[in-house]
Amino acid sequence: MNDVALTGLARQLVEAELLTEKSAQQAAQQAHRNRVPLVHFLVQARLLHSREVAEIATEHYGVAFLDLNCLDQESQPKGLVSEKLVRQHHALPLWRRGNKLFVGLSDPTNDQAITDIQFSTGLTTEAILVEEDKLAEAIERMFDSGQTGLEDMADVDLDGVDVEAVDENEHDPHAVQDAKDAPVVRFVNKMLLDAIKGGASDLHFEPYEKTYRVRMRTDGILREVAKPPTQMGIDALGYEPEQKELYLNALRQPQGMILVTGPTGSGKTVSLYTGLNILNTVDINISTAEDPVEINMEGVNQVNVNPKQGLNFAQALRSFLRQDPDVIMVGEIRDLETAEIAIKAAQTGHLVLSTLHTNSAAETLTRLQNMGVAGFNIATSVNLIIAQRLARKLCPHCKRPIDIPREALIKEGFEAERIGTFTVYEPAGCEHCNNGYKGRVGIYEVVKNTPAMQRLIMAEGNALDIARQMREDGFNDLRKSGLLKVMQGVTSLEEVNRVTKD
């Protein structure tokens, strides 16, 4: 990180001769690398006493000061501001008076904290200056006090505990099985049980920029117990290698539009968030408008649209464009107004990701035409279309080969020259699965907007024409992608027929 002109609190500390220009610059750089507030770094590194910082800040900025030792913890509003937001901004709710919320900050220049908390709570928010070290202790105390210690469960018979027990009458069995299969769920279950068995009082999940660790406190001593991987790559979604590369290449573009389409429950949100996760670096400004926000992502500005209060997708997009975003995600393009604003953004230096409710990539393009979007604008803004479905995966423990006549396989769409080089499997059913299936996998149609496609769009070709051109350009449709999963032994022909035949 190059040296930059010192501003805000750092500049005031230099002018008060509490820090030299060089030490302030170095502290600011290190705080940025550690992704912690400057005040937090200064106090933790013992470069300054928290009281010194507070005195300078309250004098210069005219913000009221509070000694947190005098705070009545019973008066603190519980549950009003999420733990995530409190820790993200290092900002502590102190008390509420009517529609006004008072928040403790050690850095009075942290305007983003006030804005985010005000937006989250709907309350007028005012900053109160507090000392950094006492603030850190108060935040830990606030959330620790509201939790039951795991050691209270030490007498529980853990051998009888079924952490995955569910009422199958109230849940979709496929969705339940998917939740059980999730690596994160299995990992958290194991950590919780290990903590209970070990008599731990606390379990710390600690994400950092490039690493992640889990620590337990047992008998007052913290010890590291795991270092899980920090990310789950795109590879888990089931894209074929060439499809994955098309998606990654589209994400690398500085502008344009990526559209994901499919029916409700087809996994569109996961595909979009996987892309956002790849793009989510410190040097990229990402904003999303969603209905509702389904997955919270640190570092991404996420907005819940609320048409009843006058905030729809189009209005959120207009607001984003005034805030210099690099990437915009729109939950869904539902009307011409939203489509036109999104396309304009994609043509003027922004990467736009969104969804439509159509059945195929070709229908996505004609859907935009039917909305009233000019063919030229579609052709010059859309970079990639992903149509997708979710298919159940065969259980690896009990799947069994099935003999299907050659003529029947050809009729289903398998290439004649490939028949005999693969085995088709069917579900059986065992104690490890649900009627022969365990988990789900994506089936995709990933289509790049080629020059030939652009000419066809501008000529207002219909969905059949566009689909034909996609095949000529070498892109697999959903059916062919599904048959590949059958050839790979991932799913059954019966399941592919279920999700790809209209």
N, C-alpha and C positions, 0 to 999 in steps of 0.2 A: 504494500500500500504506500503510495507516494505521500509526501508531506502536503498538508492542506492548511489553509488559514484557520486558526482556532476561532471558534465562535461560542456563544452561549456561556454556560457555566465554566467551561475550560478557560475561556478568555478572562473571565472575572477572577478566577483563582490565580492566574498569572499576574494580573494587574494588582491583586492584593499581596503579591510577592510570597504566596504560599507555595507556588510552583514556578520553576523556570520555564521558559518557552520550550526548551528542548525536552524537559521531563514531561511537560503537559502533552507535547506532541507524541512522545513515545507511549504515554499512558493511553491517549486516545486511540492510537493504532492498535495497541495490545487489547484494549477493551473491545474494539471492533472485531479483531481476530477471534476473541473468546466469545463474542456475541453476548456480551453483558453490558449493562449501563456503565458509563464512565465513573459515576459516583461509587457504584458497587466495586469496581476494580480498584479505585484509589484507596478505599477503606480496607478491602481484603488484602491488598498488597502493602498496607500500612504506610502508604506514602503520605496520607493525611488522616487526621482524626475526624470521625464523622461529625463531631460537634463544630469543628472549624469550618467544614464545608457548609453545614447548615447555617451558621452565623453569617457567612459571606452571602449565601443565597437569599436568606430572608431580608438582609439589608439592601441588597441590590434590586431584587425583584419585588419587594414589598408584599411577599406572601406570608400569611399568618403562620406562626411556628407552634408546634405542639410537642411536648415531651411525652413520648409514648408510655413512659412509666406512670403517667397520670391518667391514661385511658381506661375507662370502665369497659372491660371486655363484654359485659352483659349488654351494653348498648350497641355493640357492633351489629350491623345487619347481616344475618346469616343467609346464605344461598342467593343473595341478590346479584352478586357478581360471581361468575364461574371461577373455579380455582385456576383453570387454564389462563384466563384473562389476567387474573391477579399476578400469577407468576410470570407471564409473558411481559407485562409492563412494570412489574415490581411496584405495584400500586395497591394499597390496602383500604377497603371501605372502612370508614371510622364511625360515622353515624349518619342518620337520615332525619331531616326535618321537613315534613310534608313532601313536596315534589323536588326537594333539593338533597343531593347526596354529597357528603364531604369525603374526600379520598386523600389518604396520606401518600406523599411522594418525597423521595430524597433529592430529586432533580426537578426543579420547578419549570424547566424548559421542555419537559416531556409532554408536549401538547397532544401527541398521538394517544397517550394513555387516557387523557380526559375525553377525547373525541370518541374513542372506542367504547369506553365504559358508558358514556352518555348515550351512544347509539344502542348499546346492548340493553341498558336498563330503561331507557326512555325518560330518565330523570335529569334535571339540570345538575351538572357536576362541577364541584369547586375543589381546587387543590389546597391541601394543607401541608406545609413543609415539616418533615420529620427527619430524624437522624438515620442514616443508612443502616448502621449495625442493629439499632433497635427495630427498624422496619423489617429487616430480614428475620429477626427472632420472632416478631409479632406475626408475620405471615406463616411461619412454621407452626407457631402456637395455635393460630386460628384454625388451621386445617387438621392439626394433630388432635386438638381438643374435641373435635366433632366425630372422631373415629374410634371404634372399639378396638382395643389392642388385640392382636391375634393370640396373645398368650392366654386370653380369657377362654379360648376354645381348646386349651391343652388337654382337657379331660374328655373331649369328644372322641368316640370310637371311629377313627379315620378309616378303618378297614370297611366300615359300613357306609361310607360316604360315596355317593355316585355323583360326581361333579357334572355329569352330562345327562342326568335324569331330566326328562321333559314330559309334559302331558301331551301325548301325541294326538289326543282328540282336539286340541286347541291350536295345533300348528301344522303347517304343510310339512309332511315327512321329508320331502326332498330338500326344502329349505333348512330343516333341522339337521339333516345329514351334512349339508354343505357347511353349516356353522361348526359342526363337530370336526369336519375335515380341515378347517382353516388352521394353518400352522400357528398363527398368533393365539388362537383360542387354546390349542393344546399346550403352548408354551406358558401362557398365563395360568392355566389350570395347574400345571406342574409347579410353577413358582409359588402359587398360593398354598398348595398342599405341603410343599417343602417348608414354607415359612411356618405353617401351623404345627407341623410335626417337630420342627426344630425349636418351638417355643419363642419365635421371633416376635418382637414388639412392633417392628416397622419393616416395610418392604419398599425399597426405593427403585423406581424405574427411571433411569437417568439418560435421556438422549442428548448427544452432543453433535457438533457439526459433522464429524466423520466417524464417530464411534458411538457405542451404546453399551451401557452396563446396568446390571441389576445388583443391588446390595441389600443385605438383611442386617438388622440390628438385633443381636442376641446377647443377653446379659450386659447390655449397654455398649457393646462393641460392634461397629460396622464391619462387615466383611463382604468382599465381592463374591458372588455366586454364579454369575453368567455374563457372557458377552455375546448376545445374539446378533445376527447380521442386521445392518441398519436398514436395508431395503429389500423388497421383493420385486424383483425385476419384472418386466413385461413378459418374460418367457413363461410365466405361470398362466398366462391368459389363453394360450393355445393357438396363437398365430403360427402359420407356416413361415419358414425362414424368409422367403421372399416378401410375404405380407408384412412381417415385422419390420423389414428394412424399408418398405414403402412408407409405413407409419413413421418410423424414426426420421426418415429423410424429410417428410412433410413437417415434422416438429422442428426441424432445423431451419426451416425457411423463415425469413424475417417478416413476411407478410403473406396474406392469403387466408383461405378458409378450409377447415377440416370438418366434415359433417359425418356424424355417426347416426345410423338409422336402424330401426327395428321395433318390434312390438314391445309393449310394457313387459318388463321382466326379462329382457333379452341381454342385459348386462351392459347397456349403453353407458350408464354412469361410471362403471368400473373402468371401461375403456377410456373415457374422458379424463378421469382422475389419474389414471396411469400416465397419460400424456402430460397432465399438469404437474405430476410429481417429478417427471423427467425434466420439465422446464423450470421447476421451482428452485432457482439458484439466487444468490444474493444480488446479482446484477440484473435481474429481470423483474419487472413490475407486472404482477398478474392480478386481474380483477375478475370476479365471477358474479353473475346474476342468476339466482336459482330459485326454484319454487318446489320444495324448500331446499336449503343447504343440507345435503345428505351426509357429507363427510367433511369434518373440519380439518383444514390444512394450515399449519403454521407457516407464516410468510406470504399467504395469499389473502387478498382483500375480498371477502365473501359477503354478498348482500342477498338477503331474502326479499324477493319481490312481494308486494302486497297490493294487488289491484284495488282492493276495497279502500285503501288509504291513498290511492292515486299513484302508486309506484309499480309500474308494469315493466316488462322487459325492455321496451323501447326507451322509456324514461331513464332506466338504470344505465342503458348503453350510452345515452346522451351525456349523462353525468360522468361516466368512465372516460369518455373521450376528452373531457376537460382536465383529466388528471394524468395525462401522459402515460398510459399503460403500454406495455410491450405486447402482452397477451391478454385476450378477453375470452371468457367462456360464458356463453349464453345457454341457460338450461334447455330452452327449446325455442325454435322459430315457429311461431304460431300464426303470424299475420304478415301482411305486406309491409307495414311500418317497421316492424322488428327486422324483417329480412333486408330491407333497403338500408337501414342504419348499419347492420352487421356487414353487409357487402361493401358499403362505403368505407367502413373501418378496415376491412380486409384489403381494400385497394389503396389505402393511404398509410401503409407502414405498420399495420398491426396484424398479429396472428390471431385468428378468431376460431374458436372451437364451439360447436353447437350440435344439437340433435333435431331430427324431424321424425314424425311417426309415419314412415312408409315401409314397404316390404322389401325393397331392393335398392341398389345404387342408382339404377336407371330411373326408377320411379321418384327418387329423391330430386333429381334434376328437373324432371317434368313437373313435380310438385311446386318447385320454385317458379317455373314458368306459369303454372296455373294460378299462383298467387298474384301474378302480374309483374314479376321481375323480368326486366329485359334480358333477352338471350345473351347480348354482348356482356352485360354485367355478370351473368352467371359464368360464362366462359372464361372471363378474365379474373375472377376472384376465387372460384372453387379450386383448390389444389388436390384434395383427396376426399373420397367418399368411402365410408366403412359401413356395410350392412352386416348385421350379425344376429345369431341365435345362440341359445344355450342348450346343449344336449347333455343328457346324463351319461356318465362314464361307466363302462362295464367294471364290475368288481374284479380285481386281479386274482382274487382267491378262488372264484368259482366260475368264471366265464368258460364257456366250452365251445369247441369248433362246431360249425353247422355246415352241412353239405347242401349247396344251392346249385342247381343246374346252370351250365354255362349260358344257355339261352336266356334264362331268367336274370342272370347278372348283367348281360348285355342290355337287356330291356330296362334294367334299373339305371343304366348309365355308365357302367364300368367299361373302360376301354378294352376291346377284345384282346389286344396284344399283352395286356397286363394280367389277364385272368390266368390263374395257375401260379402266379408269383406271390400270392398273399393268401392268408386264411381269414375267413369271415367267422366271427364269434357271435354267440347269443347269450343272453343272461340266464343264470340258473337259480341262484339264491342260496345264501348261507348265513351263518351267524355274524359275519362281518359286514353285511350289506343290507340293502332294502330291495328285495325282489330282484337281485342280480345287479343292481347299480349302486355306485358309491361315488358321490361328488359329481361335478359338472365341468364341461369344457366348452370353450367358445368355438363356434363355426363362423367363418368370416368371408365376406366378399370385399376385398380391398382394391379400390380402383383409383388409379392416378388419372388426372385430367390431361390427356394427351392432345397434341395439335389436331389430330383427326377428330377427336371427341369435341374439341372446341368448335371446329367448323360445323359439325353436326348440330351442336347446341344452338349456334347462331342461326342455323338454317331452320330452327324450330322442329327438329326431328322428334318423333314420338318415343315412348319408352321402349318399344320393340326395336326401333332403329338404333337407339343408344345401347341397348343390351347387346345387340348384334355387333356393334362396333367394339364394345368392351371385350367380347370374346375374340374378335380379330386382333385386338391389341394384346391378347395373351393373359387376361385377368380371369381367374376362376370365379364362377358364380357360387352362390351358397350351396347349391346341390353338389357341384364337383368338389368343393371344399369338404362337405360332409362325407362324401364317398372316400376321400383321402383318409379321414379319421377312421372309417370302417376298415380300410386296407391296413392301417397302422395298428388295428386291434384295440383302439381307444374306446370305441362305442359300437353299437349294433346297427345293422341296416334298418331294423325296425324303428330305432330311435331317430335315425337320420330322416327316415320317411315321415316321422311324426312332426319334426321341427322344420323341414324344408319343403314339404309338399302342401300347397295351399288347397 
